[in-house]
Amino acid sequence: MNTINYQQIFEEELDDVTKELMNLTTSYFDLSEEQRRMIEQLVDIGYQRALEDALDPEVLAETAELSGEMGTQLYNFSNMIQSFLSTKNTDAEN
């Protein structure tokens, strides 16, 4: 699992207007322990939900099907190019 840098997320990703509206400091380590815990829990929940969405079996099945179709199309395209090049080489030899 990736190590999450809560300080970087709070200080660089969360806009200052939001911090100001919530009367929060701009420095992560100036937050109270309770505020840091809340930020960490929100980030962890968002991360977990993003992983669950990305690893959804239905989405993965659709992705596998699409990648199979793309592989077939690329294979056929490669064969078409090879055929074209073979024809051009044969024509050049004659």
KOLKOLPA-604706 format. One line per 2 residues: number of its first residue (from 0); their letters; for each residue x, y, z of N, C-alpha, C. Coordinates in pm, 1 decimal. Layout:
NUM	a	X/Y/Z/X/Y/Z/X/Y/Z; ...
//
This chain:
0	mn	83.4/-117.9/0.0/0.0/0.0/0.0/87.8/124.2/0.0; 43.1/226.2/-69.6/117.6/351.3/-76.8/114.9/424.3/56.7
2	ti	222.6/494.6/84.9/225.9/580.4/202.4/162.1/712.7/163.6; 63.8/754.0/239.5/-8.3/877.4/208.6/56.5/991.6/285.6
4	ny	88.7/1098.2/215.1/148.0/1216.5/276.7/34.3/1314.7/307.9; -20.8/1303.1/427.7/-134.0/1386.5/467.7/-96.0/1534.4/470.9
6	qq	25.6/1562.4/513.0/71.8/1701.0/519.0/69.1/1763.1/379.3; 121.5/1692.7/281.2/125.4/1745.2/145.0/-15.7/1765.5/90.8
8	if	-102.9/1671.0/115.6/-240.4/1683.5/68.3/-306.2/1805.8/131.3; -290.7/1821.0/261.9/-353.8/1933.8/331.0/-295.1/2066.2/285.0
10	ee	-163.0/2074.8/279.3/-98.1/2202.4/251.3/-96.8/2239.0/103.2; -92.6/2140.6/13.5/-79.2/2170.2/-129.1/-206.4/2147.3/-210.3
12	el	-289.2/2053.0/-168.1/-406.1/2017.9/-248.0/-535.0/2087.0/-201.3; -548.1/2105.1/-71.7/-666.7/2170.2/-16.8/-647.9/2320.8/-31.8
14	dd	-743.3/2387.0/-97.3/-723.3/2530.0/-124.2/-736.1/2613.1/3.4; -667.1/2726.1/2.2/-661.4/2812.2/119.6/-797.5/2871.9/154.4
16	vt	-883.3/2892.7/55.0/-1016.5/2947.5/80.9/-1094.9/2852.8/170.5; -1088.4/2723.2/141.4/-1158.0/2624.1/223.3/-1103.2/2625.2/365.6
18	ke	-971.5/2629.9/378.2/-910.5/2633.9/511.7/-956.1/2758.5/587.6; -958.0/2870.5/515.9/-998.9/2995.7/579.4/-1145.3/2991.1/622.6
20	lm	-1231.9/2939.0/536.0/-1373.6/2929.0/569.2/-1397.7/2841.0/691.5; -1312.3/2740.6/710.3/-1326.6/2649.7/824.3/-1240.6/2692.8/942.7
22	nl	-1179.1/2812.3/931.6/-1092.4/2864.5/1037.6/-979.0/2768.0/1071.9; -918.9/2711.1/967.3/-805.3/2619.7/985.3/-677.1/2691.4/948.4
24	tt	-569.8/2651.1/1013.0/-438.3/2702.1/978.5/-397.1/2647.4/841.4; -297.7/2708.7/780.6/-250.0/2657.7/651.1/-142.8/2551.0/669.3
26	sy	-89.2/2537.9/790.8/14.1/2438.4/820.1/-49.2/2315.0/885.1; -22.1/2200.7/828.0/-78.2/2074.5/878.0/-41.7/2049.8/1024.0
28	fd	82.4/2076.9/1060.3/127.9/2046.3/1195.8/81.1/2148.2/1299.4; 19.0/2258.3/1253.2/-41.6/2352.4/1346.8/-186.3/2314.5/1378.7
30	ls	-239.1/2213.9/1310.0/-373.9/2165.8/1339.4/-373.5/2093.1/1473.5; -488.5/2089.1/1536.3/-499.7/2010.2/1659.2/-495.3/1861.9/1623.0
32	ee	-470.9/1779.2/1721.5/-467.8/1634.2/1699.7/-600.6/1586.2/1641.3; -711.1/1639.4/1689.7/-843.7/1599.7/1641.7/-864.0/1640.5/1495.5
34	qr	-818.0/1760.6/1460.8/-831.2/1807.5/1322.2/-745.7/1721.8/1228.4; -623.9/1690.6/1269.5/-537.8/1604.3/1186.5/-601.2/1466.9/1169.9
36	rm	-656.6/1412.8/1277.3/-721.3/1281.3/1270.7/-838.3/1284.6/1171.9; -917.3/1392.3/1174.5/-1030.0/1403.8/1082.0/-980.9/1411.3/936.6
38	ie	-878.4/1491.5/912.1/-821.1/1503.4/777.2/-771.3/1366.8/730.2; -700.2/1296.8/815.0/-645.6/1165.1/780.1/-757.2/1065.6/750.7
40	ql	-862.1/1067.3/831.0/-973.4/975.5/807.8/-1044.5/1006.9/676.6; -1065.0/1135.0/647.9/-1130.0/1172.2/521.7/-1047.1/1130.4/400.8
42	vd	-915.6/1151.7/409.8/-827.6/1111.7/299.2/-829.1/960.0/283.8; -819.6/887.3/396.1/-820.3/741.0/390.7/-951.3/687.0/331.9
44	ig	-1063.3/745.4/372.0/-1193.5/702.7/319.7/-1201.2/729.2/169.2; -1156.8/846.4/126.8/-1156.9/878.2/-16.3/-1068.2/784.1/-95.8
46	yq	-951.4/753.1/-39.7/-858.3/661.4/-104.9/-919.1/522.3/-117.2; -981.6/474.5/-9.8/-1043.6/342.5/-10.4/-1157.7/336.1/-111.7
48	ra	-1238.5/439.4/-115.8/-1350.0/441.5/-212.0/-1298.5/443.5/-355.6; -1193.9/519.1/-379.8/-1135.8/524.5/-514.0/-1083.9/386.7/-554.8
50	le	-1017.6/317.3/-462.9/-968.9/182.0/-491.9/-1084.3/86.1/-520.2; -1189.1/93.3/-437.6/-1304.9/5.5/-458.0/-1370.2/31.0/-593.3
52	da	-1380.4/158.7/-631.7/-1438.6/191.5/-762.2/-1351.5/140.8/-876.0; -1219.4/156.6/-860.5/-1127.0/114.8/-966.5/-1120.7/-36.5/-979.1
54	ld	-1143.0/-108.4/-868.2/-1133.7/-253.9/-869.5/-1270.6/-321.0/-873.6; -1371.6/-245.2/-911.3/-1507.4/-298.4/-922.7/-1506.1/-412.1/-1025.5
56	pe	-1552.2/-532.7/-989.7/-1548.2/-647.1/-1081.0/-1617.7/-620.4/-1215.0; -1726.8/-545.9/-1213.4/-1796.7/-515.3/-1338.3/-1711.0/-426.3/-1427.6
58	vl	-1647.8/-326.0/-1367.9/-1559.4/-237.3/-1443.8/-1439.8/-315.2/-1497.0; -1382.6/-402.8/-1414.7/-1268.5/-482.5/-1459.7/-1307.5/-577.1/-1573.0
60	ae	-1426.8/-635.7/-1567.1/-1473.4/-724.8/-1674.0/-1488.6/-648.1/-1804.0; -1545.6/-528.0/-1795.2/-1561.1/-445.1/-1915.5/-1424.9/-404.1/-1970.4
62	ta	-1330.9/-373.1/-1881.6/-1196.6/-335.5/-1924.4/-1127.2/-452.4/-1992.5; -1142.8/-572.9/-1938.5/-1082.7/-691.5/-1999.0/-1140.6/-716.8/-2137.7
64	el	-1271.9/-700.9/-2150.5/-1335.8/-720.9/-2280.9/-1286.9/-617.3/-2382.0; -1281.2/-493.4/-2339.7/-1235.2/-387.2/-2428.7/-1090.4/-408.2/-2470.2
66	sg	-1004.7/-447.1/-2376.1/-863.8/-468.0/-2410.1/-847.5/-586.1/-2505.1; -932.0/-688.4/-2490.0/-929.0/-800.5/-2584.1/-966.0/-756.7/-2724.8
68	em	-1070.3/-674.2/-2735.1/-1110.9/-621.8/-2866.2/-1001.2/-535.7/-2927.1; -938.5/-452.3/-2843.8/-831.0/-366.4/-2894.0/-712.5/-449.9/-2941.5
70	gt	-680.8/-556.8/-2867.6/-572.0/-644.3/-2908.4/-599.8/-709.7/-3042.9; -723.5/-753.0/-3062.5/-762.8/-814.4/-3190.3/-750.8/-713.0/-3303.8
72	ql	-797.2/-591.7/-3280.0/-789.6/-488.1/-3382.8/-645.4/-455.2/-3417.6; -558.7/-446.6/-3316.1/-417.7/-419.1/-3342.4/-351.5/-534.1/-3418.2
74	yn	-386.8/-657.4/-3384.0/-333.7/-773.6/-3454.3/-374.2/-769.5/-3602.0; -502.7/-742.2/-3627.8/-550.7/-734.1/-3765.5/-486.1/-617.9/-3840.5
76	fs	-466.9/-506.4/-3772.8/-400.8/-391.3/-3835.5/-256.8/-425.3/-3871.2; -188.3/-495.0/-3781.7/-51.3/-536.9/-3808.1/-45.1/-628.6/-3930.0
78	nm	-137.4/-724.2/-3937.6/-142.4/-814.1/-4053.2/-167.9/-738.3/-4182.2; -255.4/-637.6/-4177.2/-285.2/-558.2/-4295.6/-160.2/-483.3/-4342.4
80	iq	-86.3/-426.1/-4249.5/36.1/-353.6/-4284.9/139.8/-449.8/-4342.1; 155.5/-566.4/-4280.0/249.9/-665.4/-4330.6/212.8/-709.7/-4472.0
82	sf	85.3/-727.5/-4494.8/37.4/-766.2/-4627.8/67.8/-656.8/-4729.0; 43.6/-531.7/-4689.6/71.2/-418.4/-4777.7/220.4/-411.7/-4810.8
84	ls	305.1/-427.3/-4708.3/448.9/-422.3/-4730.9/496.0/-537.6/-4818.0; 438.2/-654.5/-4799.3/474.1/-769.7/-4882.8/436.1/-744.4/-5027.2
86	tk	319.4/-685.6/-5048.8/273.6/-654.1/-5184.2/365.8/-551.3/-5248.1; 405.3/-448.4/-5174.7/493.5/-344.0/-5227.3/631.0/-402.5/-5261.3
88	nt	681.5/-491.3/-5175.6/812.0/-553.1/-5201.0/804.8/-642.8/-5324.7; 695.0/-715.1/-5342.1/677.0/-800.8/-5458.7/668.6/-716.0/-5585.2
90	da	595.1/-605.8/-5580.4/581.9/-516.2/-5694.8/716.0/-453.0/-5730.5; 796.6/-419.3/-5629.9/925.9/-357.7/-5653.7/1022.7/-454.8/-5717.0
92	en	1008.4/-584.0/-5686.3/1097.9/-684.0/-5742.3/1063.6/-714.5/-5887.9; 937.4/-693.7/-5924.8/896.0/-724.1/-6063.2/917.1/-610.1/-6152.0
//
